């Protein structure tokens, strides 16, 4: 397939966006440099709506920007039901999880696991997060660039260095406050980009919105009876919802890039408001992103055609570059990169907070007591960012091997079981360190076995969470001598004060 030129005006618009993000990071440099509380928590100065927007932008990567419309383009809206999971878990988070994070004034999510269980659980969970998110940075850079450059003449190595490098730099400069306000700008840009694609797509289709409705009805592009067929678990709606609930529980309780935002607002009331802001934005995602896929389906059925052998993972950037006016296309491509950068920046700052808080300050503070932790934090951002960027470039050079995909899978599969550990710690009194460590290992092994069956990744999430919770609790009952005082750390004593262990 011949590639399309990107054009000078599109380059100018994309360049202006990238420089603007760098300017945001530079603006917050002085405030971020004061101490680690400022660098990782913004000293609680972030408005609730901005924190919520940042959570939304963090959880919506460029991969989602393109893969969600592709799902609707190829099939239907069955996976849209998963987006409702956030509205189901928000009340649970507000009532049972966020109070503990706020009460303990944690910098990282894993500080709760130390107080509830042991330093070992804190270190293991934090290390797994760091390893997974370094690899995720590489994938979040690689996948959108490979999709965009498959349909345009943009040099993939150059764009990776520019987009990834500038993202590392503004994260390095502005700390979490710079990251959050960049997320806000990027969130508006990516939502505006999707809306623009939808509007222009409808305008370009012969027959307009009526043609789309006819295609939806005729080709069952919304939700059909087959989506409730338990014989095909890959599209089974109840499993999609359950799997997304458990995936979301990890993201909002055991993943530092999101949990970190809970401490950036002034009060717990503001944190709760930020969660509802994020929830409403997630609802907006359903008609926008799935609708975009359906609109592009109708467009390429009636008003244009895709090249033979076209890879549909690039259908969004292909439409943007070939159908949208110069300058506007550059803005929308900037929106795709904005989705990538918001995820990357959040991962890098969260990685840094884990290394500094969970390892340096927790275990090695005496050896490095004269060090400047903000300087160290910035050094870790550079190191982690360059490592992720180097791997992305390696993959872009045509060396995408199964080894890296395996590494991503191995580190990623620990995530949902960690959510089970948080849940068993909060909702039970008798879970203890021996039980949760053993339960974690057994749950991961069981999850790998289910994953090897290649039925559904959402089935893996269900098995991972449920097995982690049940096994951890049952095994803990066998070792009652390892129990300790958990007053103030479980739901039964949620309103009681907690005295930190010495």
QUIVEN-V735596 format. One record per residue. N is the residue number from 1. RES is the residue in one small letter. SS is DSSP state (H for helix, E for strand, - for the rest). PSI is psi in whole degrees, -180 to 180 (NA if undefined). D_CENTER is the distance of its C-alpha to the mean C-alpha in Angstrom with 1 decimal. Layout:
# QUIVEN-V735596
<<N;RES;SS;PSI;D_CENTER> <N;RES;SS;PSI;D_CENTER>>
This chain:
# QUIVEN-V735596
<<1;x;-;130;32.3> <2;x;-;142;33.3> <3;x;-;154;30.6> <4;x;E;141;30.6> <5;x;-;148;31.2> <6;x;-;-36;28.7> <7;x;-;145;31.4> <8;x;H;-43;32.3> <9;x;H;-40;31.2> <10;x;H;-39;27.7> <11;x;H;-41;27.5> <12;x;H;-45;28.8> <13;x;H;-45;26.2> <14;x;H;-42;23.3> <15;x;H;-40;25.0> <16;x;H;-41;25.5> <17;x;H;-47;21.8> <18;x;H;-40;21.0> <19;x;H;-35;23.8> <20;x;H;-41;22.9> <21;x;H;-40;19.5> <22;x;H;-38;21.6> <23;x;H;-37;24.0> <24;x;H;-46;21.5> <25;x;H;-43;20.7> <26;x;H;-36;24.5> <27;x;H;-36;25.3> <28;x;-;8;23.5> <29;x;H;-49;24.8> <30;x;H;-44;27.7> <31;x;H;-38;26.0> <32;x;H;-21;23.3> <33;x;-;-7;26.1> <34;x;-;-50;27.9> <35;x;-;176;26.3> <36;x;H;-28;23.2> <37;x;H;-37;22.9> <38;x;H;-42;22.7> <39;x;H;-35;20.4> <40;x;H;-22;17.8> <41;x;H;-5;18.6> <42;x;H;23;20.3> <43;x;H;27;23.2> <44;x;H;26;21.9> <45;x;-;2;22.9> <46;x;-;131;19.9> <47;x;-;151;20.9> <48;x;H;-44;19.2> <49;x;H;-37;18.4> <50;x;H;-39;16.8> <51;x;H;-41;14.6> <52;x;H;-41;13.5> <53;x;H;-39;13.0> <54;x;H;-41;10.8> <55;x;H;-44;8.5> <56;x;H;-48;8.5> <57;x;H;-35;8.1> <58;x;H;-42;5.2> <59;x;H;-15;3.3> <60;x;-;100;5.8> <61;x;-;173;6.3> <62;x;H;-25;10.0> <63;x;H;-44;10.0> <64;x;H;-39;9.4> <65;x;H;-35;12.0> <66;x;H;-34;14.4> <67;x;H;-34;14.0> <68;x;H;-49;14.1> <69;x;H;-35;17.4> <70;x;H;-40;18.6> <71;x;H;-46;18.5> <72;x;H;-35;20.6> <73;x;H;-45;22.7> <74;x;H;-32;23.7> <75;x;-;-108;23.8> <76;x;-;-161;23.2> <77;x;-;18;20.9> <78;x;H;-42;20.8> <79;x;H;-9;17.0> <80;x;H;-28;16.9> <81;x;H;-28;18.0> <82;x;H;-27;14.7> <83;x;H;-20;13.4> <84;x;H;-10;16.2> <85;x;H;-35;14.7> <86;x;H;-36;13.1> <87;x;H;-27;16.7> <88;x;H;-39;18.1> <89;x;H;-17;16.2> <90;x;H;-49;16.4> <91;x;H;-34;20.1> <92;x;H;-44;19.5> <93;x;H;-46;17.1> <94;x;H;-38;19.6> <95;x;H;-36;22.6> <96;x;H;-18;21.8> <97;x;H;-56;18.8> <98;x;H;-37;18.5> <99;x;H;-35;22.3> <100;x;H;-41;22.1> <101;x;H;-41;19.5> <102;x;H;-39;21.6> <103;x;H;-42;24.8> <104;x;-;-7;24.2> <105;x;-;46;22.8> <106;x;-;148;20.3> <107;x;-;-38;18.6> <108;x;-;156;16.2> <109;x;-;-30;15.4> <110;x;H;-8;17.6> <111;x;H;-33;20.7> <112;x;H;-41;21.1> <113;x;H;-32;21.4> <114;x;H;-46;24.2> <115;x;H;-37;26.1> <116;x;H;-36;25.8> <117;x;-;-79;26.5> <118;x;-;164;27.0> <119;x;H;-28;25.9> <120;x;H;-45;25.4> <121;x;H;-38;22.6> <122;x;H;-48;20.9> <123;x;H;-44;21.4> <124;x;H;-49;20.3> <125;x;H;-41;17.0> <126;x;H;-43;16.2> <127;x;H;-42;17.4> <128;x;H;-39;15.3> <129;x;H;-46;12.1> <130;x;H;-47;13.7> <131;x;H;-44;14.8> <132;x;H;-42;11.6> <133;x;H;-24;9.6> <134;x;H;-44;12.8> <135;x;H;-34;12.9> <136;x;H;-36;9.3> <137;x;H;-45;10.5> <138;x;H;-45;13.5> <139;x;H;-38;12.0> <140;x;H;-29;9.9> <141;x;H;-46;13.3> <142;x;H;-52;15.4> <143;x;H;-48;14.5> <144;x;H;-34;14.8> <145;x;H;-42;17.8> <146;x;H;-33;19.5> <147;x;H;-46;19.2> <148;x;H;-43;20.6> <149;x;H;-11;23.2> <150;x;-;-18;24.4> <151;x;-;0;25.9> <152;x;E;169;26.8> <153;x;-;19;28.8> <154;x;-;135;26.2> <155;x;-;118;26.4> <156;x;H;-37;23.1> <157;x;H;-44;23.9> <158;x;H;-47;24.9> <159;x;H;-33;21.8> <160;x;H;-44;19.5> <161;x;H;-43;21.6> <162;x;H;-53;21.7> <163;x;H;-48;18.2> <164;x;H;-43;16.7> <165;x;H;-44;19.7> <166;x;H;-34;19.7> <167;x;H;-44;16.0> <168;x;H;-42;17.1> <169;x;H;-45;20.2> <170;x;H;-27;18.9> <171;x;H;-42;16.5> <172;x;H;-42;19.6> <173;x;H;-51;21.7> <174;x;H;-6;20.2> <175;x;H;-163;18.3> <176;x;H;-31;15.8> <177;x;H;-43;18.0> <178;x;H;-39;18.0> <179;x;H;-46;14.2> <180;x;H;-46;14.0> <181;x;H;-29;16.9> <182;x;H;-41;15.6> <183;x;H;-41;12.4> <184;x;H;-48;15.1> <185;x;H;-45;17.1> <186;x;H;-36;14.3> <187;x;H;-45;13.3> <188;x;H;-40;17.0> <189;x;H;-44;17.4> <190;x;H;-37;14.9> <191;x;H;-41;16.2> <192;x;H;-37;19.7> <193;x;H;-44;19.3> <194;x;H;-44;18.4> <195;x;H;-40;21.3> <196;x;H;-42;23.6> <197;x;H;-44;23.0> <198;x;H;-47;23.9> <199;x;H;-49;26.9> <200;x;H;-36;28.3> <201;x;H;-47;27.7> <202;x;H;-42;29.7> <203;x;H;-37;32.3> <204;x;H;-22;32.8> <205;x;-;134;33.2> <206;x;-;120;36.9> <207;x;-;-9;37.4> <208;x;H;-139;34.3> <209;x;H;-32;32.5> <210;x;H;-38;35.3> <211;x;H;-40;34.6> <212;x;H;-46;31.0> <213;x;H;-42;32.1> <214;x;H;-41;34.7> <215;x;H;-39;32.3> <216;x;H;-45;30.0> <217;x;H;-47;33.1> <218;x;H;-41;34.8> <219;x;-;13;31.9> <220;x;-;53;30.1> <221;x;-;-1;26.9> <222;x;-;-97;25.7> <223;x;-;133;25.9> <224;x;-;173;28.9> <225;x;H;-28;30.7> <226;x;H;-22;29.4> <227;x;H;-8;25.9> <228;x;H;16;27.6> <229;x;-;110;29.4> <230;x;-;-14;28.7> <231;x;-;-18;30.1> <232;x;-;88;27.1> <233;x;H;-17;24.1> <234;x;H;-22;21.7> <235;x;H;16;22.3> <236;x;-;111;23.5> <237;x;H;-47;22.1> <238;x;H;-37;22.5> <239;x;H;-38;20.6> <240;x;H;-46;17.7> <241;x;H;-47;17.6> <242;x;H;-45;18.2> <243;x;H;-40;15.6> <244;x;H;-31;12.8> <245;x;H;-46;14.3> <246;x;H;-38;14.1> <247;x;H;-42;10.5> <248;x;H;-36;9.6> <249;x;H;-39;12.2> <250;x;H;-46;10.5> <251;x;H;-36;7.2> <252;x;H;-4;9.7> <253;x;H;-30;12.5> <254;x;-;5;12.0> <255;x;-;116;8.8> <256;x;H;-32;10.3> <257;x;H;-28;7.7> <258;x;H;-47;7.9> <259;x;H;-32;11.4> <260;x;H;-33;12.7> <261;x;H;-23;12.9> <262;x;H;-24;15.3> <263;x;H;0;17.9> <264;x;-;-7;17.8> <265;x;-;164;19.9> <266;x;-;-38;23.6> <267;x;-;166;24.0> <268;x;H;-31;22.5> <269;x;H;-41;23.6> <270;x;H;-38;21.5> <271;x;H;-44;18.4> <272;x;H;-40;19.2> <273;x;H;-39;19.7> <274;x;H;-34;16.3> <275;x;H;-40;14.9> <276;x;H;-35;17.2> <277;x;H;-47;16.4> <278;x;H;-40;12.7> <279;x;H;-43;14.3> <280;x;H;-37;16.7> <281;x;H;-38;14.4> <282;x;H;-36;12.6> <283;x;H;-39;16.2> <284;x;H;-32;17.0> <285;x;H;-33;14.4> <286;x;H;-61;16.6> <287;x;H;-32;19.8> <288;x;H;-55;18.4> <289;x;H;-44;16.2> <290;x;H;-36;18.4> <291;x;H;-38;21.4> <292;x;H;-43;20.8> <293;x;H;-41;20.9> <294;x;H;-40;24.1> <295;x;H;-43;25.7> <296;x;H;-33;25.2> <297;x;H;-49;26.8> <298;x;H;-39;29.8> <299;x;H;-47;30.0> <300;x;H;-5;30.4> <301;x;H;-32;32.7> <302;x;H;-26;35.1> <303;x;-;-14;34.8> <304;x;-;176;33.7> <305;x;-;152;33.0> <306;x;-;150;30.6> <307;x;-;155;32.1> <308;x;-;136;33.3> <309;x;-;20;30.8> <310;x;-;138;27.9> <311;x;-;111;24.3> <312;x;H;-12;22.6> <313;x;H;-17;19.1> <314;x;H;17;20.6> <315;x;H;-35;22.2> <316;x;H;-55;20.2> <317;x;H;-31;21.1> <318;x;H;-44;24.5> <319;x;H;-44;25.3> <320;x;H;-49;24.2> <321;x;H;-34;26.3> <322;x;H;-23;29.3> <323;x;H;-21;29.7> <324;x;-;150;28.5> <325;x;-;152;30.9> <326;x;-;141;30.7> <327;x;-;-53;28.7> <328;x;H;-42;26.8> <329;x;H;-41;25.3> <330;x;H;-37;24.4> <331;x;H;-40;22.6> <332;x;H;-40;20.5> <333;x;H;-37;19.7> <334;x;H;-36;18.7> <335;x;H;-39;16.3> <336;x;H;-44;14.6> <337;x;H;-30;14.5> <338;x;H;-41;13.4> <339;x;H;-39;10.1> <340;x;H;-46;9.9> <341;x;H;-36;11.3> <342;x;H;-38;9.2> <343;x;H;-44;6.1> <344;x;H;-48;9.1> <345;x;H;-42;10.9> <346;x;H;-42;8.7> <347;x;H;-44;8.4> <348;x;H;-44;12.2> <349;x;H;-38;13.3> <350;x;H;-41;11.7> <351;x;H;-46;13.4> <352;x;H;-43;16.5> <353;x;H;-36;16.6> <354;x;H;-47;16.5> <355;x;H;-45;19.2> <356;x;H;-50;21.4> <357;x;H;-46;21.2> <358;x;H;-19;21.0> <359;x;H;-60;23.2> <360;x;H;-56;25.3> <361;x;H;-31;26.2> <362;x;H;-41;26.4> <363;x;H;-23;28.4> <364;x;-;19;29.8> <365;x;-;-36;30.5> <366;x;-;-37;34.3> <367;x;-;-28;34.3> <368;x;-;41;32.4> <369;x;-;-20;33.5> <370;x;-;3;34.7> <371;x;-;154;31.4> <372;x;-;110;29.5> <373;x;H;-31;26.0> <374;x;H;-41;24.5> <375;x;H;-43;26.0> <376;x;H;-42;24.7> <377;x;H;-43;21.1> <378;x;H;-37;21.5> <379;x;H;-39;22.9> <380;x;H;-38;20.0> <381;x;H;-45;17.6> <382;x;H;-47;20.1> <383;x;H;-50;20.6> <384;x;H;-41;17.0> <385;x;H;-45;16.3> <386;x;H;-36;19.6> <387;x;H;-47;19.0> <388;x;H;-41;15.7> <389;x;H;-40;17.6> <390;x;H;-42;20.7> <391;x;H;-41;19.1> <392;x;H;-43;17.7> <393;x;H;-41;21.2> <394;x;H;-43;22.7> <395;x;H;-39;20.9> <396;x;H;-25;21.9> <397;x;H;4;25.5> <398;x;H;17;25.6> <399;x;H;32;25.0> <400;x;-;103;22.1> <401;x;-;162;23.2> <402;x;H;-21;22.4> <403;x;H;-45;22.3> <404;x;H;-40;19.0> <405;x;H;-37;17.5> <406;x;H;-41;19.2> <407;x;H;-43;17.8> <408;x;H;-41;14.1> <409;x;H;-43;15.3> <410;x;H;-48;17.3> <411;x;H;-35;14.8> <412;x;H;-31;12.0> <413;x;-;-14;14.7> <414;x;H;-16;15.3> <415;x;H;-59;12.1> <416;x;H;-39;13.5> <417;x;H;-34;16.9> <418;x;H;-37;15.9> <419;x;H;-37;14.9> <420;x;H;-36;18.4> <421;x;H;-44;19.9> <422;x;H;-44;18.6> <423;x;H;-45;20.1> <424;x;H;-29;23.3> <425;x;H;-40;23.7> <426;x;H;-39;23.4> <427;x;H;-6;25.3> <428;x;-;156;28.1> <429;x;-;-28;30.6> <430;x;-;-4;31.8> <431;x;-;138;28.8> <432;x;-;178;29.4> <433;x;H;-46;28.3> <434;x;H;-44;30.3> <435;x;H;-46;29.0> <436;x;H;-34;25.3> <437;x;H;-46;25.5> <438;x;H;-43;27.5> <439;x;H;-38;25.4> <440;x;H;-48;22.2> <441;x;H;-46;24.1> <442;x;H;-39;25.7> <443;x;H;-42;22.6> <444;x;H;-43;20.8> <445;x;H;-43;24.1> <446;x;H;-38;24.3> <447;x;H;-40;20.7> <448;x;H;-40;21.7> <449;x;H;-44;24.9> <450;x;H;-39;23.3> <451;x;H;-38;20.9> <452;x;H;-22;24.0> <453;x;-;-16;25.6> <454;x;-;47;23.1> <455;x;-;-57;23.2> <456;x;-;135;19.7> <457;x;H;-27;16.3> <458;x;H;-29;16.1> <459;x;H;-38;19.5> <460;x;H;-43;18.2> <461;x;H;-42;15.6> <462;x;H;-48;18.6> <463;x;H;-42;20.9> <464;x;H;-48;18.6> <465;x;H;-51;18.2> <466;x;H;-45;21.8> <467;x;H;-39;23.5> <468;x;H;-45;21.8> <469;x;H;-53;23.0> <470;x;H;-48;26.4> <471;x;H;-42;27.3> <472;x;H;-42;26.3> <473;x;H;-49;28.5> <474;x;H;-44;31.4> <475;x;H;-35;31.7> <476;x;H;-35;31.6> <477;x;H;-24;34.7> <478;x;-;-13;36.5> <479;x;-;62;36.2> <480;x;H;-21;37.1> <481;x;H;-15;38.5> <482;x;H;1;35.1> <483;x;-;152;34.3> <484;x;-;175;34.4> <485;x;-;123;34.4> <486;x;-;25;31.1> <487;x;-;128;32.4> <488;x;-;0;29.8> <489;x;-;-2;26.9> <490;x;-;167;27.1> <491;x;H;-28;27.2> <492;x;H;-19;31.0> <493;x;H;35;31.3> <494;x;-;-29;28.3> <495;x;-;2;30.7> <496;x;-;152;32.6> <497;x;-;154;32.3> <498;x;-;132;31.0> <499;x;-;117;32.9> <500;x;-;135;30.9> <501;x;-;142;32.4> <502;x;-;NA;34.4>>
